Amino acid sequence: MTESQLPDASASDNETENEIFPVEPRYHPIHKIPRKIYDFLASAKLAMLLLVVILACCVAGVTVVRDKQAWDVIFSTLWFNGLLVLLIVNVACCFFGRIWGRRVTLISLGMILFHLSFVTMFAGIIYNSLFYFRGSIRLTEGETLPNGDPQSYDTINMGRFFSFSKLKGEATLIKLHTGYKVDGDNKRAAYEVSVGSGPMRNTGIIYLTKHLEYRGFSYYPEKEGYSALAILSDKQGREIYGGFLALQSLKVKEDGSYIYTVGTKDGASVINFPPEPNAPIVAMNVAYRPDKKAEKTGDIYFDVYPIIQKSEKVSEKPLVSGKVGVGASFDAGSVKLAVKEIRYWTAMTVRYEPGKPIVLTSLWVGLFGVTLTTLARMFKKQKPRLVMT
């Protein structure tokens, strides 16, 4: 072998020193297309572009469009979650391409754990945004509603791929406890609830700092109020229809007390009774003023109007008005009305966040990785320096 045929050792050393990161795997695929895809996914320019676009979407989601609309048009869409997936792949390719083939030390192991936790945390966030559920279910004491029926919820917000088949069993409000105390600490209101079916049923009391878990779903207390059992009878006293009406609290300006009425937070309203799909017999407003001395007693105020047609406005002046006590009958002309009973109603927030455990675990792993790298660098033995004499 001639001198010119021998390998150039100096050239090999220069190639090692000038090696460009991310490091290419030592075994290259034959085809160029996979390599081009890898170069694209490991590009720093792609990372910057993705971060700018995602940040712009997040800013738009809290300023331009908000709340449910922001989730519908941005955060729960496939294209936004696709951007997050692409960012995860980009970070993985950038980092793990750099450490490929290197010797694993405590310092590098900590960094590997940190970046791995970053990737899995984003994966958990994406998984959660596509499969989460959040709804508000309203129950009157003694009432039971099916968890898997969308009609049981006042409000629903869920991920694109969430299925109601995951909601099993029923939810029952057994009783609302006022002035509930735990170790002498007043929790104000506590809900005694039961969720599920059969032997898997879970029963407990929830309050401001305690919730109930069932099959991955969490039940949190939200708000509460009064519910009136309204009874419609004919002139002879035979009951025609009965049902619970949730009452809204409204503050009385004159004395600062509260009155509870059919309506919204903006004011009282008039409803047809019985409600749809039944044929209405009267239109009315019901209001309740509690007795301060005895719970669930007090005065009931009735205002009776002509039946409300869809194309007509409610008459400003009622046909009949009057006041009776809870349980007493009110003569409304052709029929009689009464509120036989006052109960409490409660609204609970139902949450399902399947990606939350992944995110929390990733945060702990990332913290461990940073701590490991920091300690390894602190206690790393310094190489002895040669002193020239």
Secondary structure, 3 states (H helix, E strand, C coil): CCHHHCCCHHHHHHHHHCCCCCCCCCCCCCCHHHHHHHHHHCCHHHHHHHHHHHHHHHHHHHHCCCHHHHHHHHHCCHHHHHHHHHHHHHHHHHHHHHHCCCCCCHHHHHHHHHHHHHHHHHHHHHHHHHHCEEEEEEEECCCEEECCCHHHEEEEEECCCCCHHHCCCEEEEEEEEECCEECCEECCEEEEEEEECHHHCEEEEEECCECEEECCEEEEEEEEEEEEEEEEECCCCCEEEEEEEECEEEECCCCCCEEEECEECCEECCEEECCCCCCCCEEEEEEEEECCCCCCCEEEEEEEECCCCCCCCCCCCCCEEEEEECCCEEECCCCEEEEEEEEEEEEEEEEECCCHHHHHHHHHHHHHHHHHHHHHHHCCCCCCCCCCC
